[in-house]
């Protein structure tokens, strides 16, 4: 028995833990089942921790696999646990009693029962006829019943499949007679193969179907513990302080199994050099060993069948059977019971974790793999797949076969299967004989570029590595490197050497130099945070491309230039963007990742023309989803979510941000940008707490990637939601970092990231009104010069709060009324609602309750129409807040004592802390201030309220 510590719900298991608690409350019995490593024990530990926190007694029984062959082992361990629990007098794990009978817990047992229990626990000699089974049954039942007399008891049996048959019989009887105060959680890992697996027979069944069950199935709820979703795997990695930027690829490798995911994550963290997106995952060590353990439990026949399924592109039971496994259905059914694969109704097979087929193939010898591919080549019904298997079945280069594979790659491309086309293109290159060196290099270049179009970073890197190891011409080396760079996503930090070599090899080739400069322009802003250098590179790229008559590259370079011009506050941004749009009309690019269309939409977003931006995106998104790349779709969905986060419907923003994240994780890209979009969507229409969580994840992923752009954005999203939640000190710290980041990157245009108004409000809340006013005075002329009207409205809202803090509430109310009306006319409902909430607080300070209530009611209507659930709840809480206060602060005191209206928010917070007994040092720690600042602020409070001591201050604050 172990005493379980109190634990929060495991990552992704809050809802399941709630179901478990409801099942225990309703029926008193629950069975947690699922494959090994899925987190059943963690869930049971969390429930045990909650039970212990409620003062319940927790018994933890964890039988070992060897216990199953020892009659009565589990029952004896349970009796010993009860004895240890009764004997324990202090906190922590119970100390073993000197003897089970000596513990005193069995003093009330009748003689025969006491003797039988002593025999079970080997504290009395066993008679020739053994113990009395009836007495032992009654004794175990009486022990458990007696334990519940002291309060509720939770019994956790972790590994019920290891309970021996005799103990299962005893416990089943005892639990049947137990009072409701005894609740039981059983944890089971199903045993799919049995003791002697034979595919010709029915699946293994014990002679007694309930031999190792603690109850008949109808007496308990069975809860299947499912794998975690990709986003939950990311949260799990963060929880264990592991890099989350590879969360999507780790989820695919682990299939959502937490134990496998952590093993893969730790192998990546322990790698000598950071694994880049374009490199294969490090699946050695613990991760590979765990996969081998799962596969090793399967009989040899099942593993042979699974190997064929792992080699096939579209595995099915029928295909595997035709390829030489006559018992394929039985083998696959057994593997499904073990949680290794899932079988659809049509017989198709899907491995539950990508690590499983890769381990099967990795551990198989060449002869086994070759024979498998040869067999599959004879039975597949698709000529593309047949050619693939034929090529993989031989290790002898063959030009005729290579040509067939290259033709198959073209066919796959025309079908729209870009991932298969990339794989086949690389296979064609690898199948080309050495005497056709030039043809092999050409195919390697084609393979790298095909992989880039398919967003297959691993294949692009393989093709490029092979090509760069050969005597390729500079142009081919550049094209291969560009393919790798194009699949790197946000992770450009560790690729400096590749840029350098690309520049060297493009010397004298104007067209390729233009392409390299374009990639450098992207790197300079994302990885280096240097928009001026990015603009310079983009200008050079556009000029070089134009001189070569390459409108596609020129349009992309001009788009990057326009983006940098906007960030740097240049009035030329729109003119440059117009040039890019004109070129696109003449020569549309294959994708729109850096296209002028999407940047035009984002400019409309920055300028507050959100309805226009949404309409353009609505027309463009279906086309991209049908014909564009995954990265294009991700960017469009994220942009659409940003727009809907400001104008509604907020539910649609959540949906589109969720789709963007799902595509990101599926593609194995860095989740930082998608988490940023989801943080904005959650702030608008979901939950402030979830918004903060996603923003923190985005910060971590962006830091891991070295992505300066999204690091600043994600910190802005975090600081904003911290401010809304009333965590002013944390918000101020976060937003100051945004300020430092943006200034370090020379970003001038305040519309691209509207942190100024948020920082001003945070400064005001911390009694730094002068600094807040200085910040507003700094940004306002820039916004006026650039014509950023919505930024000016945000500054007006923040300035009105400054006026209220100075006691100029009439001016503040008038300005907030105009600001709210202007936001409404501009089509920004959430901003209008926020201004109305601020107006309500000011009106309450003016003691105009009716006007405050009217403003709040209007705000609530605005939020309800937009589907802004957290803001609607905030509007309902606002009557309890004073002017300038964040959510949750009290204005009841201020209403009762008008003199307190002279205090700023920060002064009022300090006054309340002092009146609650906090010392200056304690108040400084809670408010994240220095002791000297607290002393100075307290002096001002005394002067404003005309008090001279803490006692008088407490009296002044008392209604």
Secondary structure, DSSP 8 states (H G I E B T S, - for coil): ----------TT-HHHHHHHHHHHHHHSEEEEE-STTSSHHHHHHHHHHHHHHTT-EEEEE---GGGGGSTTHHHHHHHHHHHHHHH--SSSS----S-TGGGSTTTTS-HHHHHHHHHHTTSS---TT---HHHHHHHHHHHHHHHHTTS-EEEEEETGGGS-HHHHHHHHHHHHH--TTEEEEEEE----S-SS--TTS-----SSTTTT-SS-GGGSEEEE-----HHHHHHHHHHTT---TTHHHHHHHHTT-HHHHHHHHHHHHTSSS---TTS-----THHHHHHHHHHHTS-HHHHHHHHHHHH-SS-BHHHHHHTT-TTHHHHHHHHHHTTSEEE-TT-BEEES-HHHHHHHHHHS-HHHHHHHHHHHHHH-S-HHHHHHHHHHT--S--HHHHHHHHHHHHHHHHHT-HHHHHHHHHHHHHTS-GGGHHHHHHHHHHHHHHHHHTT-HHHHHHHHHHHHTS---HHHHHHHHHHHHHT-TT--GGGHHHHHHHHHHTTT-HHHHHHHHHHHHHHHHHTS--HHHHHHHHHHHHHHHHHTT-HHHHHHHHHHHHHHHHHTT-TTHHHHHHHHHHHHHHS--S--TT-HHHHHHHHHHHHT-HHHHHHHHHHHHHHHHHHS-HHHHHHHHHHHHHHHHHHS-HHHHHHHHHHHHHHHHHHT--SHHHHHHHHHHHHHHS-HHHHHHHHHHHHHHHHHHT-HHHHHHHHHHHHHHHHHTT-HHHHHHHHHHHHHHHHHTT---TTSS--HHHHHHHHHHTT-HHHHHHHHHHHHHHHHHHT-HHHHHHHHHHHHHHHHHTT-HHHHHHHHHHHHHHHHHHT-HHHHHHHHHHHHHHHHHTT-HHHHHHHHHHHHHHHHHHT-HHHHHHHHHGGG--TT--TT---HHHHH-GGGGGS-HHHHHHHHHHHTT--HHHHHHHHT--HHHHHHHHHHHHHHHT--SHHHHHHHH--
